[in-house]
């Protein structure tokens, strides 16, 4: 049998579409984030397709069908790449290749598959004509058979979910209790054009990967049936997360606080419907995210003394904490504290608790976050332990710094202690260093400003404080190891005098 004219045109379509598909996907490969395997398959099958449409056997239905199915799978991969790698649907908005280029890559992959199907159709039609001519009878049309091609979809979905990076999302948390917290997850991700996605109701559970063989849920979420139409943003609003094992949650918080990366696993089983086709998928995803790595980037932006307020707070400050995670978390005002502000931290120096602080937590975004701190310093405890404090600070003073730590004490919401959250916060301790000259300057400025009714101190006082700090630091650096205790006694006596003076003036 020779190749018919229409079959020849179909092969020309295969050739052109495959060449363009290779060119476009070669560009995508240099800009990939995670889909290198998918793009490599698209390029490889398109290259083989070019050869296949040029060499014998020419008209062969099974030959054409094989390449049609191979290119159809490539087209599905191209659609996945377009969704998760391009800027088309908000999944990866920073992509350097524009959306139209990705859509063209997907379109030509589908065209190559359709061209192979067309070639196979013309071969099949020619075979049927020849069979009718040989028998001299008109054969009845073949009955259409439904062929299921989704048997591998669940495994493919699990494969993709395991590789796809976590997109940027905005998380709203509100109304925490000892057994639940309400949440909403908002994103800029949109459903692809002309596609509707349905999810049956599901139970999702989250746990530490260390318990994967026998999961101990940290939290569970019962999600209702979900439907997302074409170009609709993917969101979850006003859902409730049931809290699970408190020990596992505390361990997870430690992982987040002290490691450069931490992992959490999620599992759910549901029926997914896309464009009228549905299949049951058992999803299990382990997500690795950046951790706080013992808070190396915490920074005290401002600190000063103030007259005691109604809660006894006599120190205020601004603390800057770097959040490495890609998620934005909004805690509705007073969510983690009652109206009197009960997110309480212990202020620790030299392993001695010297006061308590409250922190207002509202919006946490990727990158730097500034928190307002109000603290109550126990001057009697400071004075009683001044020698130990100075001795512990000597190593930091040699570097020109001073160090303090904070540890979680309590979390109160609407008058109720949230033991679940308290246990987690009590397991971590945060430390921060600050150049002693800047710290001393801010404290003196705030104290003098208070005494003078808001008038800022002059340059002469600032110069005096800087010179005094320089002398202290230089003396500390030159101290021999066996001379530390004697110097500590002298500096401790000076510090006690300053504390008593500030207390007498009503500043502390």
Secondary structure as the mmCIF struct_conf table of DSSP 4:
data_model
#
loop_
_struct_conf.conf_type_id
_struct_conf.id
_struct_conf.beg_label_comp_id
_struct_conf.beg_label_asym_id
_struct_conf.beg_label_seq_id
_struct_conf.end_label_comp_id
_struct_conf.end_label_asym_id
_struct_conf.end_label_seq_id
HELX_LH_PP_P HELX_LH_PP_P1 UNK A 2 UNK A 4
HELX_RH_AL_P HELX_RH_AL_P1 UNK A 5 UNK A 29
TURN_TY1_P TURN_TY1_P1 UNK A 30 UNK A 31
BEND BEND1 UNK A 33 UNK A 34
HELX_RH_AL_P HELX_RH_AL_P2 UNK A 36 UNK A 52
TURN_TY1_P TURN_TY1_P2 UNK A 53 UNK A 54
BEND BEND2 UNK A 55 UNK A 56
BEND BEND3 UNK A 59 UNK A 59
HELX_RH_AL_P HELX_RH_AL_P3 UNK A 61 UNK A 85
BEND BEND4 UNK A 86 UNK A 87
TURN_TY1_P TURN_TY1_P3 UNK A 88 UNK A 89
BEND BEND5 UNK A 90 UNK A 92
TURN_TY1_P TURN_TY1_P4 UNK A 93 UNK A 94
BEND BEND6 UNK A 96 UNK A 97
HELX_RH_AL_P HELX_RH_AL_P4 UNK A 99 UNK A 135
TURN_TY1_P TURN_TY1_P5 UNK A 136 UNK A 136
BEND BEND7 UNK A 137 UNK A 137
HELX_LH_PP_P HELX_LH_PP_P2 UNK A 138 UNK A 144
TURN_TY1_P TURN_TY1_P6 UNK A 151 UNK A 152
HELX_RH_AL_P HELX_RH_AL_P5 UNK A 153 UNK A 163
BEND BEND8 UNK A 164 UNK A 164
HELX_LH_PP_P HELX_LH_PP_P3 UNK A 165 UNK A 168
STRN STRN1 UNK A 169 UNK A 174
BEND BEND9 UNK A 178 UNK A 179
STRN STRN2 UNK A 180 UNK A 187
BEND BEND10 UNK A 188 UNK A 188
STRN STRN3 UNK A 190 UNK A 190
HELX_LH_PP_P HELX_LH_PP_P4 UNK A 191 UNK A 192
TURN_TY1_P TURN_TY1_P7 UNK A 193 UNK A 194
STRN STRN4 UNK A 197 UNK A 199
STRN STRN5 UNK A 202 UNK A 207
HELX_RH_3T_P HELX_RH_3T_P1 UNK A 209 UNK A 214
BEND BEND11 UNK A 218 UNK A 218
STRN STRN6 UNK A 219 UNK A 223
STRN STRN7 UNK A 226 UNK A 228
TURN_TY1_P TURN_TY1_P8 UNK A 230 UNK A 231
STRN STRN8 UNK A 233 UNK A 233
STRN STRN9 UNK A 236 UNK A 243
HELX_RH_AL_P HELX_RH_AL_P6 UNK A 246 UNK A 258
BEND BEND12 UNK A 259 UNK A 260
STRN STRN10 UNK A 261 UNK A 274
TURN_TY1_P TURN_TY1_P9 UNK A 275 UNK A 276
STRN STRN11 UNK A 277 UNK A 290
TURN_TY1_P TURN_TY1_P10 UNK A 293 UNK A 297
STRN STRN12 UNK A 299 UNK A 305
TURN_TY1_P TURN_TY1_P11 UNK A 310 UNK A 311
STRN STRN13 UNK A 315 UNK A 323
BEND BEND13 UNK A 325 UNK A 326
STRN STRN14 UNK A 327 UNK A 331
TURN_TY1_P TURN_TY1_P12 UNK A 333 UNK A 334
BEND BEND14 UNK A 335 UNK A 337
TURN_TY1_P TURN_TY1_P13 UNK A 339 UNK A 340
STRN STRN15 UNK A 343 UNK A 349
TURN_TY1_P TURN_TY1_P14 UNK A 350 UNK A 351
STRN STRN16 UNK A 352 UNK A 360
STRN STRN17 UNK A 363 UNK A 364
BEND BEND15 UNK A 366 UNK A 366
STRN STRN18 UNK A 367 UNK A 377
HELX_RH_AL_P HELX_RH_AL_P7 UNK A 379 UNK A 384
TURN_TY1_P TURN_TY1_P15 UNK A 385 UNK A 385
HELX_RH_AL_P HELX_RH_AL_P8 UNK A 386 UNK A 397
TURN_TY1_P TURN_TY1_P16 UNK A 398 UNK A 400
STRN STRN19 UNK A 401 UNK A 413
TURN_TY1_P TURN_TY1_P17 UNK A 414 UNK A 415
STRN STRN20 UNK A 416 UNK A 417
HELX_RH_AL_P HELX_RH_AL_P9 UNK A 419 UNK A 425
TURN_TY1_P TURN_TY1_P18 UNK A 426 UNK A 427
STRN STRN21 UNK A 429 UNK A 435
HELX_RH_AL_P HELX_RH_AL_P10 UNK A 436 UNK A 451
TURN_TY1_P TURN_TY1_P19 UNK A 452 UNK A 453
BEND BEND16 UNK A 454 UNK A 454
HELX_LH_PP_P HELX_LH_PP_P5 UNK A 455 UNK A 457
HELX_RH_AL_P HELX_RH_AL_P11 UNK A 459 UNK A 478
HELX_RH_3T_P HELX_RH_3T_P2 UNK A 481 UNK A 483
HELX_RH_AL_P HELX_RH_AL_P12 UNK A 484 UNK A 504
TURN_TY1_P TURN_TY1_P20 UNK A 505 UNK A 506
#
